[in-house]
Amino acid sequence: MRSGQRRRQRLGGPRLGRRFGWLWGAYGTSALGTWLAFGAFPLIAVRVLHAGPAEVAALSCVGSAAGAAMAVPLGPWVEFRRKRPVLIGADLVRCAALLTVPAAYVLGVLTLVQLLLVSVVVAAADITFRAASGAWLKASLPAEDLLVANARLESTTWTTTIIGPPLGGAAIGLLGPVVTVVADAVSHLLSALGLYVMGGREPRPGHRKDTPARAGDLLDGWRHILADPALRPLFLNTVLFNGLVTAAQPLLAVLMLGRLGFAPWQYGLAFAAPSIGGLLGSWLARPLVTRFGRRRVLLTAGTLRAIWPVGLAFPGPGTGGLLLVIGVELGLVLCCGVFNPVQATCRLERVPADRAVRTLSAWAVTARASAALLTALWGALGALLGLRTAIGLAGVLLLATPLLLPRGAALPSRGMRIGQGTPQ
């Protein structure tokens, strides 16, 4: 009997409990809705509101950056509250904000300002949800299960990335982009319902629930990140890497859809198909860490993922160019699929339970704001230097990001011991 249980654990990983199953389902439902509505706001801005390129760029960059700024004071507030109600509230806020778009569209009063405000609210709620869910994982699962949990969430991300955009694109073609916004809103409502059904008792946070947040609380997450010898380089590496990859994507879209003449379905295929690599990488993360140790896996995957993006500066027209983009994205996404859950686990282990939300919020806020800033900067560089040169410059800078990864004793190979910040 015991050998059968051990065999099932080797094949499928340990059972993480009913409550994690509900969280996992809620995460997957909302992620699918988000990917179904991928690109809906820019399409609404262009097709319905007849917005120009500058307005569409502002919708993407300003909305994300302002949402990140809005999330800053929420970190200390969430820290001293039970996390499940916060998760449910974040889902309901996202649902309500998104539903204002189809309502205004039906009434004929939809404006670009409303789209911008909705994107700000949704971005702030996204950051809050992710920080609160990370704190819930840390408090609810033993340390040895964190990598399994993060790998499952990562695999869900890539699965919904594969499924969502093609289905969303078909729905947009048949019914228009507003319908996918409704689907996104409903997904958050279903996520909130799943989190409500999850139930279970959650310990009350230790103190200061009813005390207003102090100014120093807003900076506490950044203080902890920058003071930790492993978190600091991991933070800088992740923020710079993700920011540069994000910044190059709009330029690549213009290059492929404009100058190279690819059809929209080919552009979608170039980014949906490689997501299979992310799914495979998330499955491989735990076995690789078990065999080689997390330090080696983190350094290797973090280094390999940086070598691919420079190839995005060289696609040509036709099938050869499309295959080049798919191959580059496949290599990049495969490495990210391995790296991301290991990085998320290392981060959770080194974050004290009493400041988990503030630290994770600070991380997410910086990542969002940096990506928005770099996207705007690379848009200007694309206009000044040319699309291929700007994409290639981002790729060259990415080659230096592995130098920021933690090395030596700063990052334990097999995880931290009890008493060093992991939940007991």
C-alpha positions as CSV (number, residue, x, y, z in Angstrom):
1,M,0.0,0.0,0.0
2,R,2.8,2.4,1.0
3,S,4.8,1.5,-2.1
4,G,1.7,2.3,-4.2
5,Q,1.3,5.7,-2.6
6,R,5.0,6.5,-3.1
7,R,4.7,5.5,-6.8
8,R,1.7,7.8,-7.2
9,Q,3.6,10.6,-5.6
10,R,6.5,10.1,-8.0
11,L,4.2,10.1,-11.0
12,G,1.8,12.9,-10.1
13,G,3.5,14.7,-7.2
14,P,2.2,14.9,-3.7
15,R,-1.4,15.8,-2.9
16,L,-1.6,19.3,-1.7
17,G,-5.1,19.2,-0.2
18,R,-8.6,20.2,-1.1
19,R,-8.0,23.9,-0.3
20,F,-5.1,24.2,-2.7
21,G,-7.2,22.4,-5.3
22,W,-9.8,25.2,-5.0
23,L,-7.2,27.9,-5.2
24,W,-5.6,26.2,-8.2
25,G,-9.0,26.0,-9.9
26,A,-9.8,29.6,-9.2
27,Y,-6.4,30.7,-10.5
28,G,-6.9,28.7,-13.7
29,T,-10.4,30.0,-14.3
30,S,-9.4,33.6,-14.0
31,A,-6.2,33.1,-16.0
32,L,-8.2,31.5,-18.8
33,G,-10.6,34.5,-18.8
34,T,-7.7,36.9,-18.9
35,W,-6.2,35.2,-22.0
36,L,-9.5,34.9,-23.7
37,A,-9.7,38.7,-23.5
38,F,-6.0,39.2,-24.5
39,G,-5.8,42.3,-26.7
40,A,-9.5,43.2,-26.2
41,F,-8.9,46.7,-24.9
42,P,-6.6,47.8,-27.7
43,L,-9.1,46.4,-30.2
44,I,-12.0,48.2,-28.6
45,A,-9.9,51.4,-28.5
46,V,-9.1,51.1,-32.3
47,R,-12.3,49.6,-33.7
48,V,-15.0,51.2,-31.4
49,L,-13.4,54.4,-30.2
50,H,-11.1,55.0,-33.3
51,A,-8.1,55.7,-31.1
52,G,-4.7,56.3,-32.6
53,P,-1.3,54.6,-31.9
54,A,-0.4,57.1,-29.1
55,E,-3.7,56.5,-27.3
56,V,-3.4,52.8,-27.6
57,A,0.2,52.9,-26.3
58,A,-1.0,55.1,-23.4
59,L,-3.8,52.6,-22.6
60,S,-1.2,49.8,-22.2
61,C,1.6,51.6,-20.5
62,V,-0.1,54.2,-18.3
63,G,-2.8,51.8,-17.2
64,S,-0.3,49.2,-16.0
65,A,2.0,51.8,-14.3
66,A,-0.9,53.6,-12.6
67,G,-2.3,50.3,-11.4
68,A,1.0,49.4,-9.9
69,A,1.1,52.7,-8.1
70,M,-2.4,52.2,-6.8
71,A,-1.4,48.8,-5.4
72,V,1.4,50.2,-3.3
73,P,-0.7,51.2,-0.3
74,L,-2.7,48.0,-0.5
75,G,0.2,45.8,0.5
76,P,0.4,46.9,4.2
77,W,-3.4,46.9,4.4
78,V,-3.7,43.3,3.1
79,E,-0.7,42.1,5.3
80,F,-2.8,42.2,8.5
81,R,-6.0,40.7,7.1
82,R,-7.0,37.2,6.4
83,K,-6.0,36.4,2.8
84,R,-9.0,34.4,1.5
85,P,-11.5,37.4,1.8
86,V,-8.9,39.6,0.1
87,L,-8.6,37.1,-2.8
88,I,-12.4,37.0,-3.1
89,G,-12.6,40.8,-3.0
90,A,-9.9,41.2,-5.6
91,D,-11.8,38.9,-7.9
92,L,-15.1,40.7,-7.4
93,V,-13.4,44.1,-8.0
94,R,-12.0,42.9,-11.3
95,C,-15.3,41.5,-12.3
96,A,-17.2,44.7,-11.5
97,A,-14.7,46.9,-13.2
98,L,-14.7,44.8,-16.4
99,L,-18.5,44.7,-16.5
100,T,-18.6,48.5,-16.8
101,V,-17.1,48.2,-20.3
102,P,-19.9,46.2,-22.0
103,A,-22.5,48.2,-20.0
104,A,-21.1,51.5,-21.3
105,Y,-20.8,50.0,-24.8
106,V,-24.4,49.0,-24.9
107,L,-25.5,52.5,-23.6
108,G,-23.2,54.2,-26.2
109,V,-21.2,56.1,-23.6
110,L,-17.9,54.1,-23.7
111,T,-14.8,56.3,-23.7
112,L,-11.0,55.8,-23.8
113,V,-10.8,57.4,-20.3
114,Q,-13.1,54.6,-19.0
115,L,-10.9,51.9,-20.6
116,L,-7.9,53.5,-19.0
117,L,-9.5,53.6,-15.5
118,V,-10.7,50.0,-15.8
119,S,-7.2,48.9,-16.8
120,V,-5.8,50.7,-13.7
121,V,-8.3,49.1,-11.3
122,V,-7.8,45.6,-12.8
123,A,-3.9,46.0,-12.7
124,A,-4.1,47.0,-9.0
125,A,-6.4,44.1,-8.2
126,D,-4.2,41.7,-10.2
127,I,-1.1,42.7,-8.1
128,T,-3.1,42.4,-4.8
129,F,-4.5,39.0,-5.8
130,R,-1.0,37.6,-6.7
131,A,0.6,38.9,-3.5
132,A,-2.2,37.6,-1.3
133,S,-2.2,34.2,-2.9
134,G,1.5,33.9,-2.5
135,A,1.2,34.7,1.2
136,W,-1.6,32.2,1.5
137,L,0.6,29.5,-0.1
138,K,3.4,30.2,2.3
139,A,1.1,30.0,5.3
140,S,-0.8,27.0,4.2
141,L,1.7,24.6,2.7
142,P,4.8,23.0,4.1
143,A,8.1,24.2,2.6
144,E,8.7,20.9,0.7
145,D,5.5,21.4,-1.2
146,L,6.0,25.0,-2.4
147,L,7.9,24.0,-5.5
148,V,5.1,21.5,-6.5
149,A,2.4,24.2,-6.0
150,N,4.3,26.8,-7.9
151,A,5.0,24.4,-10.8
152,R,1.3,23.5,-11.0
153,L,0.3,27.2,-11.1
154,E,3.0,27.8,-13.7
155,S,1.8,24.9,-15.9
156,T,-1.7,26.3,-15.6
157,T,-0.5,29.7,-16.8
158,W,1.0,28.1,-19.9
159,T,-2.0,25.9,-20.6
160,T,-4.3,28.9,-20.5
161,T,-1.9,30.7,-22.8
162,I,-2.1,28.0,-25.3
163,I,-5.9,27.7,-25.2
164,G,-7.1,31.3,-24.4
165,P,-5.8,33.5,-27.3
166,P,-7.0,31.2,-30.1
167,L,-10.5,30.9,-28.6
168,G,-10.5,34.6,-27.8
169,G,-9.5,35.5,-31.3
170,A,-12.3,33.3,-32.7
171,A,-14.8,34.9,-30.4
172,I,-13.6,38.4,-31.3
173,G,-13.9,37.6,-35.0
174,L,-17.5,36.3,-34.6
175,L,-18.9,38.4,-31.8
176,G,-16.5,41.4,-31.3
177,P,-14.0,42.2,-28.6
178,V,-16.6,43.3,-26.0
179,V,-17.8,39.7,-25.6
180,T,-14.4,38.5,-24.5
181,V,-14.4,41.3,-21.8
182,V,-17.6,39.8,-20.5
183,A,-16.0,36.3,-20.5
184,D,-13.1,37.7,-18.5
185,A,-15.4,39.3,-15.9
186,V,-17.3,36.0,-15.6
187,S,-14.1,34.1,-15.0
188,H,-13.2,36.3,-12.1
189,L,-16.7,35.8,-10.7
190,L,-16.3,32.1,-10.9
191,S,-12.9,32.3,-9.3
192,A,-14.4,34.3,-6.4
193,L,-17.1,31.6,-6.0
194,G,-14.5,28.8,-6.0
195,L,-12.5,30.6,-3.3
196,Y,-15.7,31.1,-1.2
197,V,-16.5,27.4,-1.5
198,M,-12.9,26.5,-0.5
199,G,-13.7,27.4,3.1
200,G,-11.4,26.4,5.9
201,R,-10.2,28.3,8.9
202,E,-7.5,30.9,8.4
203,P,-5.6,32.2,11.4
204,R,-6.1,35.9,12.2
205,P,-3.0,38.0,11.4
206,G,-1.0,38.7,14.4
207,H,-1.4,42.5,14.9
208,R,-2.2,45.9,13.6
209,K,-5.4,44.9,11.8
210,D,-7.2,48.1,12.8
211,T,-4.2,50.4,12.9
212,P,-3.7,52.7,9.9
213,A,-0.7,51.8,7.7
214,R,2.4,53.8,8.5
215,A,4.4,55.5,5.8
216,G,7.3,53.1,6.5
217,D,5.1,50.1,5.9
218,L,4.9,51.1,2.2
219,L,8.6,50.7,1.8
220,D,9.1,47.7,4.1
221,G,8.8,45.2,1.2
222,W,11.5,46.9,-0.8
223,R,13.7,47.1,2.3
224,H,13.5,43.4,2.8
225,I,14.2,42.6,-0.8
226,L,17.2,44.9,-1.0
227,A,18.7,43.7,2.3
228,D,18.5,39.9,1.5
229,P,21.6,38.6,-0.3
230,A,19.6,36.2,-2.5
231,L,16.4,38.2,-3.1
232,R,18.2,41.3,-4.2
233,P,20.0,39.9,-7.2
234,L,17.0,37.6,-8.0
235,F,14.7,40.7,-7.9
236,L,17.0,42.8,-10.1
237,N,17.4,39.9,-12.6
238,T,13.7,39.2,-12.8
239,V,12.5,42.8,-13.1
240,L,15.1,43.6,-15.8
241,F,14.6,40.4,-17.8
242,N,10.8,40.6,-17.8
243,G,10.8,44.3,-18.5
244,L,13.1,44.0,-21.6
245,V,11.2,41.0,-23.0
246,T,7.9,42.9,-22.6
247,A,9.3,46.1,-24.1
248,A,10.3,44.3,-27.3
249,Q,6.9,42.6,-27.9
250,P,5.1,45.6,-29.4
251,L,7.9,46.3,-31.8
252,L,8.0,42.7,-32.8
253,A,4.2,42.9,-33.4
254,V,4.7,45.9,-35.7
255,L,7.5,44.2,-37.5
256,M,5.6,40.9,-38.1
257,L,2.2,42.3,-38.8
258,G,3.4,45.4,-40.8
259,R,6.7,45.1,-42.6
260,L,6.9,41.3,-42.9
261,G,3.2,40.9,-43.8
262,F,2.2,38.1,-41.5
263,A,-1.5,37.5,-41.0
264,P,-2.9,38.0,-37.5
265,W,-3.4,34.2,-37.1
266,Q,0.2,33.6,-38.0
267,Y,1.3,36.2,-35.3
268,G,-1.0,34.5,-32.8
269,L,0.4,31.1,-33.7
270,A,4.0,32.4,-33.2
271,F,3.3,33.0,-29.6
272,A,0.6,30.4,-28.7
273,A,2.5,27.4,-30.1
274,P,5.7,28.0,-28.0
275,S,3.6,28.0,-24.8
276,I,3.8,24.2,-25.0
277,G,7.5,24.7,-24.1
278,G,6.4,26.6,-20.9
279,L,4.1,23.7,-20.0
280,L,6.9,21.2,-20.5
281,G,9.3,23.4,-18.5
282,S,7.0,23.6,-15.6
283,W,6.6,19.8,-15.5
284,L,10.4,19.4,-15.6
285,A,11.1,22.0,-12.8
286,R,10.6,19.7,-9.8
287,P,12.5,16.6,-11.2
288,L,15.4,18.8,-12.3
289,V,15.6,20.4,-8.8
290,T,15.4,17.0,-7.2
291,R,18.4,15.8,-9.3
292,F,20.6,18.8,-9.6
293,G,19.6,21.2,-6.8
294,R,17.8,24.5,-7.1
295,R,20.9,26.7,-7.3
296,R,22.2,24.9,-10.4
297,V,18.7,24.8,-12.0
298,L,18.1,28.4,-11.3
299,L,21.4,29.6,-12.7
300,T,21.3,27.3,-15.7
301,A,17.7,28.1,-16.7
302,G,18.2,31.8,-15.9
303,T,21.2,31.9,-18.2
304,L,19.7,29.9,-21.0
305,R,16.6,32.0,-21.2
306,A,18.7,35.1,-21.8
307,I,20.3,33.8,-25.0
308,W,17.2,33.5,-27.1
309,P,15.5,36.9,-27.5
310,V,18.3,38.5,-29.6
311,G,17.2,36.1,-32.4
312,L,13.9,38.0,-32.7
313,A,15.7,40.8,-34.5
314,F,16.3,38.6,-37.6
315,P,13.1,37.0,-38.9
316,G,12.3,37.5,-42.5
317,P,9.0,37.1,-44.4
318,G,7.3,33.8,-45.2
319,T,7.4,30.4,-43.6
320,G,11.1,30.7,-42.7
321,G,10.7,33.8,-40.7
322,L,7.6,32.4,-38.9
323,L,9.5,29.3,-38.0
324,L,12.4,31.4,-36.7
325,V,10.1,33.3,-34.3
326,I,8.4,30.1,-33.1
327,G,11.8,28.4,-32.5
328,V,13.2,31.4,-30.6
329,E,10.0,31.8,-28.5
330,L,9.9,28.0,-27.8
331,G,13.5,28.1,-26.4
332,L,12.7,31.2,-24.4
333,V,9.5,29.9,-23.0
334,L,10.9,26.4,-22.2
335,C,13.6,28.0,-20.1
336,C,11.2,30.4,-18.4
337,G,8.9,27.4,-17.6
338,V,11.7,25.8,-15.6
339,F,13.0,29.1,-14.1
340,N,9.7,30.7,-12.9
341,P,8.4,28.1,-10.4
342,V,11.9,27.7,-8.9
343,Q,12.3,31.4,-8.6
344,A,8.9,31.8,-7.0
345,T,9.7,29.1,-4.5
346,C,13.0,30.6,-3.5
347,R,11.3,34.0,-3.1
348,L,8.5,32.6,-0.9
349,E,11.0,30.7,1.3
350,R,13.1,33.9,2.0
351,V,10.1,36.1,2.7
352,P,9.1,36.3,6.4
353,A,5.4,35.4,7.0
354,D,4.7,38.7,8.7
355,R,5.7,40.7,5.7
356,A,4.9,38.4,2.8
357,V,2.2,40.5,1.2
358,R,4.3,43.7,1.4
359,T,7.3,42.0,-0.1
360,L,5.4,40.3,-2.9
361,S,3.5,43.5,-3.7
362,A,6.7,45.5,-3.8
363,W,8.1,42.9,-6.2
364,A,5.0,43.0,-8.5
365,V,4.7,46.7,-8.4
366,T,8.3,47.2,-9.5
367,A,7.9,44.7,-12.2
368,R,4.8,46.3,-13.6
369,A,6.1,49.8,-13.4
370,S,9.5,48.9,-15.0
371,A,7.8,47.0,-17.8
372,A,5.6,50.0,-18.6
373,L,8.5,52.4,-18.5
374,L,10.7,50.2,-20.7
375,T,7.9,49.6,-23.1
376,A,7.5,53.3,-23.6
377,L,11.3,53.8,-23.9
378,W,11.6,51.0,-26.5
379,G,8.7,52.5,-28.4
380,A,10.7,55.7,-28.8
381,L,13.9,53.7,-29.6
382,G,12.0,51.8,-32.3
383,A,11.0,55.1,-33.9
384,L,14.5,56.5,-33.6
385,L,16.7,53.5,-34.4
386,G,14.4,51.2,-36.3
387,L,12.4,48.2,-35.2
388,R,15.1,45.5,-35.8
389,T,17.8,47.6,-34.1
390,A,15.6,48.3,-31.0
391,I,14.6,44.6,-30.7
392,G,18.2,43.5,-31.1
393,L,19.3,46.1,-28.5
394,A,16.9,44.6,-26.0
395,G,18.3,41.1,-26.8
396,V,21.9,42.2,-26.3
397,L,21.0,43.7,-22.9
398,L,19.2,40.6,-21.9
399,L,22.5,38.6,-22.4
400,A,23.9,40.5,-19.4
401,T,21.0,39.6,-17.0
402,P,22.5,36.3,-15.9
403,L,25.2,38.3,-14.1
404,L,22.5,39.5,-11.7
405,L,21.5,36.0,-10.6
406,P,22.4,35.0,-7.0
407,R,25.5,32.9,-6.6
408,G,27.4,31.0,-4.0
409,A,26.1,30.6,-0.5
410,A,23.5,33.4,-1.0
411,L,21.2,30.8,-2.5
412,P,21.0,27.3,-0.8
413,S,20.9,24.4,-3.2
414,R,18.3,22.4,-1.4
415,G,16.2,25.0,0.2
416,M,16.2,26.7,3.6
417,R,15.9,25.0,6.9
418,I,13.1,25.4,9.4
419,G,13.6,28.7,11.2
420,Q,15.1,30.5,8.3
421,G,11.7,31.8,7.0
422,T,9.9,28.7,5.7
423,P,6.5,27.8,7.2
424,Q,6.6,25.1,9.8
